[in-house]
Amino acid sequence: MVDWLRPHEGHLLLTGVAVLLVGLAGGRAPGRKGRKAPPVVVVRLEPLPGSEDLPLPRYMSEGAAGMDLYAAVTAEVRLAPGERALVPTGLRLAIPPGYEGQVRPRSGLAARAGVTLLNSPGTIDADYRGEVQVIMVNHGREPFVVRRGDRVAQLVIAPVTQVRLEPATGLAPTERGENGFGSTGS
């Protein structure tokens, strides 16, 4: 085994190098009964110094859309009901142009503890190179503790479209018109 790849609690940890998150490169996806694999998008990932003990993001099931992100806190973060905190992940990403990273809440945390993410989904722009962090909030009734290595969010890589806005003095009418919040029924 090479010196930058070492086993850790059932995962292989890559240390001190940039890593590529990739899907299957063409062909048939294993277990997908002949269906073609989705297109491959390469996202470069750099674990920051001091986060070598944390697992890298990965899909937890064959059909998963998001990869878990882990808390890279150096001490426990206690969130009282109503409190929020910025939680580091120990990762930097290089997302290719035409894509974004979406940081989304984990449904289990929300269901069990009332803990979710603010600014959700958060956007990681293709040209951002800082550490990925998540804004956690406790909407529950009890304090919640974030510990190092906790799964705190999901990362989804998705295509984006940039548009050209054209100023107008009026817009084409629609049946809905200006009817907003709740206007389409309950």
C-alpha positions in Angstrom: 0.0 0.0 0.0 1.4 3.4 -0.9 2.2 5.9 1.9 -0.6 8.3 1.0 -3.3 5.6 1.1 -4.0 4.0 4.4 -6.9 2.0 5.9 -9.0 3.7 8.6 -12.2 2.2 10.2 -13.3 0.4 7.0 -12.4 3.3 4.7 -9.4 4.1 2.7 -8.0 7.5 3.7 -6.0 9.6 1.2 -3.6 11.9 2.9 -1.8 15.0 1.6 -2.9 14.7 -2.0 -5.7 16.0 -4.2 -8.4 13.4 -4.9 -10.8 12.9 -7.7 -14.5 12.1 -7.0 -15.6 10.2 -10.1 -18.5 8.0 -11.2 -18.2 5.1 -13.6 -16.5 6.0 -16.9 -19.1 4.7 -19.4 -20.2 1.2 -19.8 -22.8 -0.5 -17.7 -23.3 0.4 -14.1 -22.9 -2.6 -11.7 -26.3 -3.8 -10.4 -28.3 -1.6 -12.8 -29.5 -4.4 -15.0 -28.0 -3.2 -18.3 -28.8 0.5 -17.8 -26.0 2.8 -19.0 -24.0 4.6 -16.3 -24.6 8.3 -15.8 -22.1 10.7 -17.3 -18.9 11.2 -15.3 -18.3 14.6 -13.8 -14.8 15.0 -12.2 -14.7 17.1 -9.1 -11.2 17.6 -7.6 -11.2 17.4 -3.8 -8.5 18.5 -1.4 -8.6 17.4 2.3 -7.2 20.3 4.4 -4.4 19.7 6.9 -5.7 18.3 10.1 -8.7 16.5 8.5 -6.8 13.4 7.4 -8.8 11.3 10.0 -12.1 12.1 8.4 -13.7 9.9 5.7 -13.9 11.4 2.3 -17.4 12.1 0.9 -18.9 9.1 -0.9 -22.3 7.8 -2.0 -23.7 5.6 0.7 -25.9 3.6 -1.7 -26.1 2.8 -5.4 -28.9 5.2 -6.2 -27.8 8.0 -3.8 -27.8 11.6 -5.2 -25.8 13.1 -2.4 -22.5 12.3 -0.6 -22.2 12.7 3.1 -20.1 15.6 4.5 -18.4 15.2 7.9 -17.8 17.7 10.7 -14.2 18.7 10.9 -14.7 20.5 14.3 -11.7 20.5 16.7 -14.0 20.6 19.7 -17.7 19.7 20.3 -20.1 22.3 19.1 -23.2 22.6 21.3 -26.3 24.0 19.7 -29.0 25.1 22.1 -32.6 25.2 20.7 -32.7 28.1 18.2 -28.9 28.4 17.9 -26.9 28.1 14.7 -23.2 27.5 14.0 -20.9 27.4 11.0 -19.4 23.9 10.9 -16.3 23.2 8.8 -15.9 20.0 6.7 -12.1 20.1 6.2 -12.5 20.0 2.4 -11.9 22.2 -0.6 -13.4 21.5 -4.0 -12.7 22.4 -7.6 -16.1 22.0 -9.3 -16.0 22.2 -13.1 -17.6 25.1 -15.0 -21.3 24.4 -15.7 -21.8 22.7 -12.4 -22.4 23.7 -8.8 -22.2 21.9 -5.4 -25.4 21.9 -3.5 -25.1 21.5 0.3 -28.3 19.9 1.6 -29.6 18.9 5.1 -29.6 15.2 6.2 -33.2 14.1 6.6 -32.3 11.8 9.6 -30.9 14.8 11.6 -34.0 16.8 10.9 -36.4 14.0 11.8 -34.7 12.8 14.9 -33.4 16.1 16.4 -34.9 19.0 14.5 -31.4 19.9 13.2 -31.1 21.2 9.6 -29.1 23.7 7.5 -29.8 27.3 6.9 -29.4 28.7 3.4 -30.5 25.4 2.1 -29.6 24.2 -0.4 -26.3 26.1 -0.1 -24.5 26.7 -3.3 -20.8 26.0 -3.9 -19.9 27.9 -7.1 -17.5 26.4 -9.6 -14.9 29.2 -9.0 -15.0 29.0 -5.1 -11.8 27.4 -3.6 -12.3 27.9 0.1 -13.2 25.4 2.7 -16.7 23.9 2.4 -18.7 24.8 5.6 -22.3 24.3 6.6 -24.6 26.5 8.6 -26.3 24.2 11.1 -29.4 25.2 13.1 -31.2 23.5 15.9 -35.0 23.8 15.5 -35.5 21.0 18.1 -36.5 21.2 21.7 -33.2 19.8 23.1 -29.6 20.9 22.8 -27.7 19.1 20.0 -24.0 18.4 20.0 -21.9 18.2 16.8 -18.8 16.0 17.2 -15.8 15.5 15.0 -16.7 13.0 12.2 -20.5 13.4 12.5 -22.3 13.3 9.2 -23.7 16.8 9.0 -24.8 17.4 5.4 -25.0 16.0 1.9 -23.2 17.3 -1.2 -25.0 17.0 -4.5 -23.1 18.0 -7.7 -25.6 19.4 -10.3 -25.5 21.2 -13.7 -26.4 24.9 -13.8 -27.4 27.2 -16.6 -26.3 30.8 -16.8 -28.7 33.1 -18.5 -28.7 36.6 -20.1 -31.2 38.9 -18.5 -33.0 41.3 -20.9 -34.7 44.4 -19.4 -38.4 44.7 -20.4 -41.1 47.2 -19.8 -43.7 44.5 -19.6 -44.0 40.7 -19.4 -46.3 38.3 -21.3 -49.5 37.7 -19.3 -50.2 34.2 -17.8 -53.3 32.7 -16.3 -51.7 32.8 -12.8 -50.6 36.4 -13.2 -49.3 38.0 -10.0 -50.9 35.5 -7.6 -48.2 34.3 -5.3 -47.8 32.4 -2.1 -50.5 29.8 -1.7 -52.4 30.9 -4.8 -52.3 27.5 -6.5 -54.2 25.7 -3.6 -53.3 23.9 -0.5 
